[in-house]
């Protein structure tokens, strides 16, 4: 290649590297911008929903408490007591000490006349016979008004409760200062332009608004009120009276026909986003400069290396040949691992499939049902042994033939418990271990015993479910001819009817698809062949105990027994 060829190569490399570097960089910047915008929008929406819902609960609680107080007062005190101004003043003083939102209180007869009044206004002679609220409460028995001025000449709303006593109706009426409601709403302000207020159905403000008008005036907002039958917060973007787009949360109060509106200026919470976007832009520009410099430097180095490579072609060919061999060797190794793992998995799945098919068959009608099922179980066991490194179960399946060997039962039990410690920890189950330090070693088949203990312990974890504890004990019988491993759980226990069939094949209390009913049956068969026994004890409601007994003297295995153990 001549000098012109190397120059063209440098240009092509420069263009390619810049394209493959700058395009992902700017794509990443654009993606970050979108994600930040989406995250801040979701955060803003969730924030306005939370504030609106919180204020709705506070207002509903406030109104419900006031209605409950007036109703309780009317129904726990007779007319004769409340119509006494002195007694009514004492009661009102107690109420005021606990709730400053009350302005005054009065008792009104069925003619609309004030019988007793306590408050800062001279309303003793007021007559409400012609007021709309008077007819509402006489008709419905309870009434909470919209905000109005009335005789007091300041915005308020009333809570009125009617009671019939001795054939005559009377009304207990309390005035609530709307400033108390406005104060609760003002605590929702989170920024300089945020706002919170109440609207009546006709759009009249029921509280002071920070930016959209005073109480008892039309708000002037062009918002679509949500359906009153719909619960929850509706979030929308609404223009304020000065034209600013505001993120708005709206929800109806449960105890009043008022719409709670909470508005927030998105520019304030989005200011961190603008700052972050500026940082991202600076980062992109800086990254682009670094990439350009790096590209020019790298292409120069690459072309120099190509020139040097052309001069030493033979050495390069040898290097490429070696690299090719190493790549082929790597692929071969990966292929071998893949080819070994796939058949193992297929064998394992087919063995499980065979067991599932057998569980649906009538064992009495199949001549070799038990042998086929046992063969499927052993296939799975041997596949698990073949994948011992992957599943960290070297101690469970390291031998392919039954063997008689000296087994330290405490060590074997400890190793088995470790297999399920993670599962127990995940379910918050505590495993207590109480091992007899003087326990003698026994002669038996390690893998088969470990399978039995593992199965019993796994069943105990399933029985406990979540929380609770499992106690694993080892010891020797009083006669000294047997040693035992017991597993006690704090689950729901086993009924006598289930306990009677607990070791029967295909008998299970688990849901369909979660158990085959073969686990304990296989454990029972294994213990019988090893010369031992397994016993289940339980009281419903107090957990269950499974005890595995093994002889201290080795059993005399016949050739048939050894074949069955395989």
C-alpha angles and dihedrals in degrees: 000000000000127000092268090055092054090049092052089047090053092051093048092048091048093051093045095048093047091049095047092044105040098041094058090042094055091039088054090050091051091048091050090050091052093046093048091048092048093046094049091046091051090045091050093048093047090046094052089046092052094047093046094048091046092052091046091055091047093050094044090049091048093051094041091052092050093048090047092050094051092043092049091048092051094048099042098048125055124232091252091061099042094044088064104093092208093052091043089051091053092050092045090052090056090049092047092052089060100034119028092187093087116097101183143332133217144179115226127190126222090271092062094252124138107245093176131004134183119186147084096283132077097242100133091112096042117125120204098183092116097041116109093227091057092060091044094056093043088053101040103026094231132049138177113189135211116252113287139153104230120158091337095063093219131090114273142131130222139224113208129182125187124211129186114216126174091349094307129102126223134171133226108205128187129186119221119205108235088211088074090059092045090051090054091051094047089061087068091068110117101167143020093270101034118118140186127187145143127251129198120223090265092053096258114146112246092189137025115282122212096219108005108059145291128291117289093020129108110267097222091215119139098220130142110234112225121241110279090222090060115089125207135045122309114206120202141151110253129178114238121227090268092052100257115141107240129190102235132197118197131185136156121243115241097222100038136041089241129122116223111216122191117184130188131183107239091207092071100054090037094058091092087054091055090049091048091048090054090052090049091051091050089047091051093049092047090047091050091052092049091047092051093050092044092048094053091046093045095048090050090051092046094050090047088052091049090052090050090046092055089056092052101040096145094056090047092051090053091049092049091049091053092047090051091052092049091049091050090049091051092050090048092053092048091048093052092051090047094048092049096047096047096057090045091054091045091050090049093049093047091049089053089047090053091052091049090051091048091052088061094050129085106253092204092059096049114077096204100029095125093045093050092047092047089049090053090050092050091048089057091046093052092046088053089051090051090054093045095128092051094048097035092232101128093136093051101053111015095118128062096197132053111258138184111229140151107274124194097212095201092055092045092050092047091052091048093050090053090060091064101032092098092052091048091048090050089055094043091245119151117217114206117198123205108176125178105236091202094055111134123229116258134206114240144108109297098201095049094048091046090052091054094048091045092051094048092047092048090052089051091054090051090049093052093046104179126006121350127094144264125214120206115194134179127194147125131267120250091255090055091225094107138040122203145201115205127192116197121186134189094224128124095286131230126280118233091247092056093040090058091061100029094117097041115117115258092009110132138154094201124106120272110283094018100083141014099204092237102102099082092034090058090046090052091050093048093050091048091053092046091054094251136101141225122219129192123204128177146156114206109254094016103075129250139269125213115192124194113202122197128183116247089217115066114255119243101250117203122210090256091052092051090051091051091051093058 
